[in-house]
Amino acid sequence: MHLRFAQRIELGLERLGRRIGRARQALERGKLERQIGRLLERNARAAGRYLIELEPDPARPAGVRLRWSARPEWDDWARHSEGCYVLRTNIRDWDVEQLWRTYVQLSEAEAAFRIHKSELSLRPIWHQREDRVQAHILVCFLAYVLWKTLEQWQSRAGLGNSPRTILDELGRIQSTDLVLPLAEDPRRKLRIRCVVRPDQTQALLLDRLGLRLPERLRPPPSISDR
């Protein structure tokens, strides 16, 4: 369990370090510290394993450098202080590895019910009717299906099995609207929605996933146009 959390932390720190190294302008130290805090909060079981520092670095455009290291004494403390993890089952023909993999699926199912809070940004509702309870479960189930689909897609592309990493990286791709007045009628405006060009890491992920970003998007119709 600790290994899983540690791998997530190290992957997040490596990604943040690359972003700081690629930055072309000064980055706000407070935002970087909050991002590190959220990463450790999501993986609190292994947060104490790491020493993380943001050091001033005038030689870099970002103005800071990320340094981190693992504390080997923390691993020794964890082994001696947390005892054993015991699983009890009535299935006799499974080996230890198969039993553990099956049990881990329970945590994945529990995580599926949290997806609608994080990725979908839907807060829990105190349901009073059976049909709304069923609708809530359906949303969670669909979110879990999409999550596992992305995980398998990512695994087949040789990119690991952490969809959150893909979403965090590609979530930084943005679009922008160019609004220009028409020469023949300045009261009317031409709106062109363009997609920001992905950086090298994002372009590599898109290529491995077989995706191509459009250069332009069609803006959705406004309410007055419907």
Secondary structure, 3 states (H helix, E strand, C coil): CHHHHHHHHHHHHHHHHHHHHHCCCCCCHHHHHHHHHHHHHHCHHHHHHEEEEEEECCCCCCCEEEEEEECHHHHHHHHHHCCCCCCCCCCCCCCHHHHHHHHHHHHHHHHHHHHHHHCCCCCCCCCCCHHHHHHHHHHHHHHHHHHHHHHHHHHHCCCCCCHHHHHHHHCCCCEEEEEEECCCCCCCEEEEEEECCCCHHHHHHHHHHCCCCCCEECCCCCHHHC
